[in-house]
Amino acid sequence: MQITKGGYKVHPDCKRVLISENEIRAKVMELGRRISNDYAGKELLMVGILKGAMIFLADLVREISIPTQYDFMAVSSYGASSKSSGKVRILRDLPCGVAGRHIIIVEDIVDTGLTLNSLAKDLNSRDPASVKICTLLDKPSRRIEPVEIYYKGFVIPDEFVVGYGLDYSDRYRNLPCIMVLHPKVYMDKGE
C-alpha cells in the first residue's frame, strides 16, 4: 500500500488521495459557519441525499449553530454503473412537508447536474421558502445541465472518486478521505 498526502495509506484499488481527511474537516467547518451566518434567525431543513451524502451531512450539521432539522431522500441515476443513466428516480421521499421551509439539499458530488436539477425542481414545486444546494465535491467538466451550487466544498477534476461516503458499487464509502479510484476497477466491468 502506497502512502501519500498527509500520510494516508492509499487503498489498493485507488491511485492516490485527492483530498485528505484534514482538508475535508476544515472545509466542512467553513461551510457550517457560512450556512449558520446566512440563515441566522431562521430554521433549516437539511435534506441529505442517500447514501453518499450521509457522512458529509452528519459532519456538516454538527458545525451549524442555528436550529436545524435534517432528513434524507434517496434518488438514483447511476445504479451499479460509474456513469449516470440520465433518468432520475426518487426511491425515498421526505416524510415531512416542506412548504414554507428553508431547505438545503446536501449532496456528496455534483457531476452531470441531472439528478440535482430534477430534485431541486421537485422540491421547489412543494412551495418551500427557499431551496439551495450544498455539495462537498463539484465536477464541472462533466456538467450536462447547469446547477446553481450555493455552498461548494471542492472543485475536482474529471476522475472517479470514492471515500467519505462516495462509492463505486456500494464499496469504499468508509474511506476517511477522497481517493481516485483506479480505472481498472470499473473498466473491468465493461464500462
PyMOL commands that set and color helices and strands:
alter all, ss='L'
color gray80, all
select helices_A, chain A and resi 21-38+54-61+114-124+140-142+183-187
alter helices_A, ss='H'
color red, helices_A
select strands_A, chain A and resi 3-4+8-9+14-19+44-50+68-76+89-92+102-110+130-138+151-155+161-162+178-181
alter strands_A, ss='S'
color yellow, strands_A
deselect
rebuild
show_as cartoon
